[in-house]
Amino acid sequence: MAQQPPRPVEGVVFPANDKGERSTSDAQKQIFGAVFAQSDPKLSEEVKNEKNWRYKYNRYILKHVLGALKSPEAAVSSAQAGLDWVHNNFEFIRDGKTYKFSDAMKSFTGSYQTGVVKGKQPKPDKYEYVVPYKGRTLSGDALVKKLTFWANYGTIEPDTAEAIASVVKNNKWCDLSDQYIVLLGAGSAMGPYSILMSLGANVIAIDLDRPQIWKRLIEIAEKSTGTLTFPLKKPQSELKSADELYANAGSNLITQAPEILNWLKTVYPDKKITVGNYVYLDGENFVKVALACDGITKGLCESRKAGIAFLCTPTDVHVITDEARRAAASNFSSFDWKNLTLIPLRTISSLIAGGKYLSKNTLPTVKSVDGNEFSVVDGLVVPQGPNYALAKRIQHWRSVVEKTRGNFVSTHIAPSSTTASVVHNKTFAWVYDGITFFRPYEIFDQETSNAVMASILIHDLRNPKAPAQPEFKVRNPYELFKYISFHGGVWRAGYKFQSIGEVSAIIHFVKVARPILAVILLLVLYFFVFSPYQKSALC
């Protein structure tokens, strides 16, 4: 059978380098070169000439955040430089013609028809917020008690417990019938779609044009008290069956970003909207879809002053609370039995591996030019890769810029979770299983993460004093990321996240082997201890 020719490239693509290759590494080095250009020209040249970007990119991201904390102006100018570079240098291909991404977002005038599905469930007398957790459903006092435990143990920050508890205690906050929320990646594993629909929200959903995706989303909507609005290729009145509706719903963010933006500008034009970004793809496609989403978000912030929402990863560089930094130092130096068992490994690592393993999770504080001091954590994990890091940078840069412009910005750290995209990688699955040996780590099921992060979004929308609100003042825009963090222990752990992966995997295998080790121990005791004793007793 003749091999099918490759499909023509469409949509967002990395820019071509001098050799005509669309190299992700070359583009990323140029991006960070632009980010450092104003503040540190020498570092700008260094990053552009980096020969081992794949395994050293994390160093430059750390330097970028530390440099951004020198002043609010440095934070905004570097973020804007990064956004300008990706918008003006990434390209967009349509029908064989290549455009600058920024031009493409303005050039195409197409749009979509509008589909609407209203939930069939009657509105309850009051909504109750619940969080699924390890096979149980937590609500009310039981949920508040668990939040308090997590905060005391160090798995979350105290203000996180307070924010979620405020949603639990204020039932009226949970009636979302007045909220209009755009979900980019509505069907995402970490997205809040099901929860928002169950609380009566008006969700404007964007996801791939695949019938199975829309069958699921529409069926959830029909069983809810909310309203689902979505793009259609044909007028809804012309679609005579559910299967036709599923087949004509949806769109592709990477290839149809201009049309999606055009459509979203027209949907509920008299309503205040919040744009939540929950997309994830592997590798370079994550960068492409992140940029597509940013083009849409930028356009909606400019045309409708939309609010924005993101989920941040704990495995990143973040400004953290001073209390979290002190807790990390304390956990590293404590003399509990777990730490005592690790001291020999720490010593060996320090002598032989240059401290690569079990390294201390605290950095020196950063002093700004205006006298402020910031605590920072470096949770970056190199194996996640530079594409993942760049996609998250685009989201961070947008948050920094829009916060400075006075927009609503709900951007919070979500916990490491057992999503399919993570646990299908056996190495990460092993690490996640063993990591809870280290206080105060906890890895959460996807359903728990969905629920706690959705509650934080509700808190931000309802509480006029929330950090997400335009009126909330920060000393530096990057300080926005330190509030209401559900980091899962990364901020307060004694050991740097990057340095415990191998040890966590070993702990996993020890746990798996425990039954076998127990049997071996019993056999040893029987044959070499009890058996000789029994023989001597008989003599």
C-alpha positions in Angstrom: 0.0 0.0 0.0 1.4 3.4 -1.0 2.2 5.6 1.9 -0.1 8.6 2.4 1.6 12.0 1.9 1.9 14.0 5.1 -1.0 16.4 5.8 -0.2 20.0 5.0 0.8 22.1 8.0 -1.9 24.4 9.2 -2.3 26.9 12.0 0.2 28.1 14.6 3.9 27.0 13.9 7.3 27.8 15.4 9.3 30.4 13.3 11.9 29.1 10.9 15.5 29.7 11.8 18.3 30.7 9.4 18.4 27.1 8.0 14.7 27.1 7.3 14.1 24.7 10.2 11.3 25.2 12.7 13.5 24.5 15.7 11.8 24.8 19.1 15.2 25.3 20.9 16.3 28.0 18.6 13.0 29.9 19.0 13.1 29.5 22.8 16.6 30.9 23.0 15.6 33.9 20.9 12.5 34.4 23.1 14.5 34.6 26.3 17.2 36.6 24.5 14.5 39.2 24.0 13.2 38.9 27.6 16.7 39.7 28.9 17.6 42.2 26.2 16.8 45.4 28.2 17.8 44.3 31.7 21.0 42.2 31.0 22.4 42.4 27.4 25.2 40.0 28.4 22.8 37.4 29.6 20.7 37.9 26.5 23.6 36.9 24.3 24.5 34.0 26.6 21.1 32.5 26.3 21.0 32.9 22.6 24.3 31.0 22.3 23.4 28.3 24.8 24.5 24.9 23.3 22.6 22.6 25.7 19.2 24.3 26.0 17.3 21.1 26.6 19.0 20.5 29.9 19.9 24.0 31.0 16.8 26.0 30.2 15.7 25.9 33.8 18.7 28.1 34.8 17.5 30.9 32.6 13.9 30.7 33.7 15.1 31.1 37.3 17.3 34.0 36.3 14.3 35.6 34.5 12.0 35.5 37.5 14.7 36.7 39.9 15.5 39.6 37.5 11.8 40.4 37.2 11.6 40.8 41.0 14.1 43.7 40.9 11.2 46.1 40.1 7.7 46.2 38.9 8.9 47.8 35.7 11.4 45.0 35.1 8.6 42.4 35.6 6.2 44.1 33.1 8.8 45.0 30.5 10.3 41.5 30.4 6.8 39.9 30.3 5.8 42.2 27.5 9.0 41.5 25.6 8.3 37.8 25.7 4.7 38.2 24.5 5.7 40.6 21.8 8.3 38.1 20.5 6.0 35.1 20.3 3.1 37.1 18.7 5.3 38.8 16.2 7.7 35.9 15.2 5.6 32.7 15.5 3.7 32.1 12.2 0.3 31.0 11.2 -0.3 28.9 8.0 -3.6 28.8 6.2 -4.1 27.3 2.7 -0.4 27.2 2.1 0.1 30.9 2.9 2.2 32.0 5.9 1.4 35.0 8.1 2.8 36.4 11.3 0.7 35.1 14.1 -0.2 38.7 15.2 -1.3 39.5 11.6 -3.3 36.3 11.3 -5.3 37.1 14.4 -6.4 40.4 12.7 -6.7 39.2 9.0 -9.4 36.5 9.1 -13.0 37.6 9.4 -14.7 34.2 9.6 -16.7 33.1 12.6 -19.1 30.4 13.9 -22.8 29.9 14.5 -23.9 29.7 18.1 -25.1 26.5 19.8 -26.9 26.6 23.1 -27.9 23.8 25.5 -29.8 24.5 28.7 -29.6 22.2 31.6 -32.8 20.3 32.4 -32.3 20.1 36.2 -34.3 22.4 38.4 -32.4 24.9 40.4 -32.0 23.7 44.0 -33.0 25.8 47.0 -29.3 26.1 47.8 -26.1 24.8 46.4 -23.6 22.9 48.6 -20.0 22.8 47.7 -18.4 19.3 47.8 -14.9 17.9 47.2 -14.4 14.2 46.3 -11.4 12.8 48.2 -10.1 9.2 48.2 -13.5 7.7 47.6 -15.4 10.0 49.9 -17.3 13.2 49.4 -16.3 16.0 51.7 -18.5 19.0 52.5 -19.4 21.4 55.3 -17.5 21.0 58.5 -15.7 17.8 57.3 -14.2 19.7 54.3 -13.2 22.6 56.5 -11.5 20.2 58.9 -9.6 18.6 56.0 -8.5 22.1 54.7 -7.2 22.9 58.2 -5.3 19.7 58.3 -3.6 20.3 54.9 -2.7 23.9 56.0 -1.2 22.7 59.3 0.7 20.0 57.6 2.0 22.3 54.9 0.4 20.8 51.9 -1.4 24.1 51.2 -1.1 27.7 52.4 -3.3 29.1 55.2 -4.9 31.6 52.9 -5.8 28.7 50.5 -7.7 27.0 53.3 -9.5 30.2 54.2 -10.5 30.9 50.6 -11.9 27.5 50.0 -13.6 27.4 53.4 -15.3 30.8 52.5 -16.9 29.1 49.5 -18.0 26.2 51.6 -19.6 28.5 54.2 -21.3 30.9 51.7 -23.8 28.9 49.8 -25.0 31.9 47.9 -21.5 32.2 46.3 -22.1 28.8 44.7 -25.1 30.0 42.6 -23.2 30.8 39.4 -26.2 31.6 37.3 -24.9 35.2 36.9 -21.4 34.2 35.8 -20.3 33.9 32.1 -17.1 31.9 31.9 -15.2 31.0 28.7 -13.4 27.7 29.0 -10.6 27.2 26.5 -10.1 23.4 26.6 -13.5 22.8 28.2 -13.0 19.0 28.2 -9.6 19.2 29.8 -8.8 16.8 32.7 -7.9 19.7 35.0 -10.8 22.0 33.9 -13.8 23.0 36.1 -16.4 22.3 33.4 -18.6 19.8 35.3 -18.5 21.7 38.5 -19.4 25.0 36.9 -22.3 23.4 35.1 -23.5 21.7 38.3 -23.6 25.2 40.0 -25.7 26.8 37.2 -22.9 28.7 35.4 -23.1 30.0 31.8 -20.2 28.2 30.2 -18.9 29.2 26.8 -17.0 26.1 25.8 -14.1 25.8 23.3 -12.8 22.3 22.5 -11.8 20.2 19.5 -14.4 19.5 16.9 -14.6 15.8 17.7 -18.1 14.3 18.2 -17.1 12.2 21.2 -15.9 15.3 23.1 -19.2 17.2 22.5 -21.4 14.2 23.2 -19.8 14.2 26.7 -20.0 18.0 27.2 -23.6 18.3 26.0 -24.8 15.3 28.1 -23.2 16.9 31.2 -24.9 20.2 30.3 -28.3 18.6 29.9 -28.1 17.0 33.3 -27.1 20.2 35.0 -28.7 23.5 36.0 -26.3 25.5 33.8 -26.2 26.8 30.3 -23.7 25.6 27.7 -22.9 27.9 24.7 -20.5 26.6 22.0 -19.4 27.2 18.4 -21.2 25.4 15.5 -20.3 25.0 11.9 -24.0 25.2 10.9 -27.1 26.9 12.5 -28.4 24.8 15.3 -31.9 24.9 13.8 -30.6 23.0 10.8 -29.3 20.1 12.9 -32.0 17.4 13.2 -30.4 15.0 15.6 -28.1 14.8 18.6 -25.4 13.1 16.4 -25.6 16.0 13.9 -25.1 18.4 16.8 -22.1 16.6 18.1 -20.6 16.4 14.6 -20.9 20.1 14.0 -19.7 21.4 17.3 -16.3 22.7 18.3 -13.2 24.1 16.7 -9.5 23.7 16.7 -7.6 26.3 18.7 -4.3 25.9 16.9 -5.8 26.2 13.4 -8.9 28.3 14.0 -7.8 30.8 16.6 -8.8 33.9 14.6 -12.3 32.6 14.0 -12.7 31.6 17.6 -11.8 35.1 18.7 -14.2 36.7 16.3 -17.0 34.5 17.5 -16.2 35.1 21.2 -16.4 38.8 20.7 -20.0 38.5 19.8 -21.2 36.0 22.4 -23.2 37.7 25.2 -21.8 41.1 24.4 -23.5 42.8 27.3 -22.1 40.4 29.9 -18.8 40.5 31.8 -16.9 37.4 30.8 -14.0 35.5 32.4 -11.7 33.5 30.1 -10.2 30.4 31.7 -7.4 28.6 30.0 -7.2 24.8 30.7 -5.6 23.4 27.6 -2.7 21.0 27.6 -0.9 19.1 24.8 2.4 17.3 24.7 5.6 18.8 23.5 5.8 21.7 21.1 2.0 21.5 20.5 1.6 22.8 24.1 3.4 26.0 23.1 1.4 26.3 19.9 -2.0 26.0 21.7 -0.8 28.2 24.5 0.0 31.0 22.0 -3.3 30.4 20.2 -5.1 30.8 23.6 -3.1 33.9 24.3 -4.0 35.5 21.1 -7.7 34.9 21.9 -7.3 36.1 25.5 -5.4 39.2 24.4 -8.2 40.1 22.0 -10.9 39.6 24.6 -9.1 41.6 27.2 -8.7 44.5 24.7 -12.2 44.3 23.2 -14.3 43.3 26.3 -11.9 43.8 29.3 -12.4 40.2 30.0 -11.1 38.7 33.2 -8.7 35.8 32.9 -8.0 32.6 34.8 -5.1 30.1 34.8 -3.9 27.0 36.6 -0.2 27.2 37.4 2.0 24.2 38.0 3.8 23.9 41.3 6.9 22.6 39.5 8.0 26.1 38.5 9.7 29.2 39.9 7.3 31.2 42.1 7.3 34.0 44.6 6.2 32.3 47.9 5.3 33.5 51.4 8.1 34.1 53.9 6.4 31.6 56.2 6.6 28.9 53.5 10.3 29.5 53.1 10.9 29.2 56.8 8.9 26.0 56.9 11.0 24.5 54.1 14.2 25.3 56.0 12.8 23.8 59.1 11.7 20.6 57.3 15.2 20.2 55.8 17.0 20.5 59.2 14.5 18.6 61.4 15.5 15.4 63.2 12.5 13.3 62.6 13.1 9.6 61.7 12.6 10.2 57.9 15.3 12.9 57.8 17.7 10.8 59.8 17.4 7.9 57.4 18.2 10.3 54.5 21.3 11.9 56.1 23.7 9.3 54.7 22.3 9.8 51.2 22.5 13.5 51.6 26.2 13.2 52.5 27.0 10.9 49.6 25.1 13.2 47.2 27.1 16.2 48.5 30.4 14.4 48.2 29.9 12.5 44.9 27.1 14.1 43.0 27.6 17.7 43.8 24.4 17.9 45.8 22.2 16.8 42.9 20.0 14.6 45.1 18.2 15.6 48.3 19.2 19.3 48.0 17.9 22.0 50.2 14.6 23.7 49.0 15.4 27.3 49.9 17.0 30.1 47.9 18.3 33.4 49.1 15.7 36.1 49.3 15.6 38.6 46.4 15.9 42.3 47.2 14.3 44.8 44.8 15.6 48.2 43.9 12.9 49.8 46.0 13.8 47.9 49.2 11.2 45.1 49.0 12.3 41.5 49.7 10.8 38.4 48.2 11.0 34.7 49.0 11.3 32.4 45.9 11.0 28.6 45.3 12.6 26.8 42.4 10.3 23.8 41.8 11.3 23.4 38.1 11.7 19.8 37.0 14.0 19.6 34.0 12.5 16.4 32.5 9.2 18.3 32.0 11.0 20.0 29.2 11.5 23.5 27.8 8.3 23.4 25.7 6.2 22.9 28.8 8.1 25.7 30.6 7.6 28.1 27.7 3.9 27.4 27.5 3.6 28.2 31.2 5.7 31.4 30.7 3.2 32.7 28.1 0.4 32.3 30.7 2.5 34.0 33.4 3.4 36.8 31.1 -0.2 37.4 30.2 -1.1 37.4 33.9 1.6 39.9 34.7 0.6 42.3 31.9 -3.2 42.1 32.5 -2.8 42.6 36.3 -0.8 45.7 35.6 -3.5 46.9 33.2 -6.1 46.6 36.0 -7.9 43.4 34.8 -9.3 40.5 36.9 -6.5 37.8 37.0 -7.2 34.5 38.8 -3.9 32.6 38.6 -3.1 30.0 41.2 -0.9 27.0 41.7 -2.8 23.7 41.3 -1.4 20.5 42.9 0.4 17.8 41.1 -2.4 15.4 40.1 -2.8 11.8 38.8 -4.2 12.8 35.4 -3.9 10.4 32.5 -1.3 12.6 30.8 1.0 12.2 33.8 0.6 8.7 35.1 0.9 7.2 31.6 4.6 8.1 32.0 5.7 5.2 34.3 8.6 7.3 35.7 6.3 10.1 36.9 3.9 7.5 38.3 6.7 5.9 40.3 7.8 9.2 41.6 4.3 10.3 42.6 3.8 7.1 44.5 7.0 7.5 46.5 7.0 11.3 47.0 4.6 11.3 50.0 7.5 9.9 52.1 8.7 13.6 52.1 6.7 15.9 54.3 4.4 17.7 53.4 3.8 16.3 49.9 0.5 14.9 48.8 -0.4 13.9 45.2 -4.1 14.4 44.5 -6.6 12.6 42.3 -7.8 14.5 39.4 -11.3 14.9 40.8 -10.0 16.4 44.0 -7.8 18.9 42.1 -10.7 19.9 39.9 -12.9 20.6 42.9 -10.4 22.6 45.0 -9.3 24.7 42.1 -12.8 25.4 40.9 -13.6 26.6 44.5 -10.7 29.0 44.3 -12.0 30.4 41.1 -15.4 30.9 42.7 -13.8 32.6 45.6 -11.9 35.0 43.3 -15.1 35.8 41.4 -17.2 36.5 44.6 -14.8 38.0 47.1 -14.2 41.7 46.3 -11.0 41.6 48.4 -9.5 38.5 46.5 -6.0 38.9 45.1 -7.5 38.3 41.6 -9.5 41.6 41.8 -8.1 44.7 40.1 -8.2 46.7 43.3 -5.8 44.2 45.1 -2.3 45.8 45.2 0.9 43.8 44.9 4.5 45.0 45.3 5.5 43.3 42.1 3.2 41.6 39.6 4.9 38.2 40.1 3.8 38.4 43.8 0.3 37.6 42.4 1.4 33.9 42.2 2.1 33.6 46.0 -1.5 33.9 47.0 -4.0 31.1 47.6 -1.6 28.3 46.4 -2.6 24.7 46.5 0.9 23.6 45.8 0.7 20.1 47.3 3.8 20.6 49.5 6.3 21.8 46.9 6.8 25.2 48.7 7.3 23.9 52.2 9.2 20.6 51.6 12.7 20.4 52.9 14.0 19.0 49.7 13.9 20.6 46.3 11.4 18.9 44.0 13.9 18.3 41.3 16.3 16.5 43.7 13.9 13.8 45.1 12.7 12.1 41.9 15.1 9.2 41.9 14.8 8.7 45.7 11.0 8.8 45.4 11.1 6.1 42.7 13.2 3.9 44.9 10.7 4.4 47.7 8.0 3.3 45.4 9.7 0.0 44.6 10.4 -0.6 48.3 6.7 -0.2 48.9 5.9 -2.6 46.1 8.4 -5.1 47.4 7.3 -4.9 51.1 5.2 -8.1 51.0 8.1 -10.0 49.5 10.5 -8.5 52.0 8.2 -9.5 54.8 8.1 -13.1 53.6 11.9 -13.2 53.3 12.2 -11.8 56.8 9.8 -14.4 58.2 11.8 -17.2 56.4 15.1 -15.9 57.8 13.6 -15.7 61.3 12.2 -19.2 61.0 15.3 -21.0 59.6 18.0 -19.0 61.4 16.5 -18.0 64.6 13.4 -20.0 65.7 14.4 -23.3 64.0 17.8 -23.6 65.9 16.0 -22.6 69.1 13.4 -25.3 68.7 16.1 -27.9 68.0 18.0 -27.0 71.1 14.9 -27.1 73.1 14.2 -30.6 72.0 17.6 -31.9 72.9 
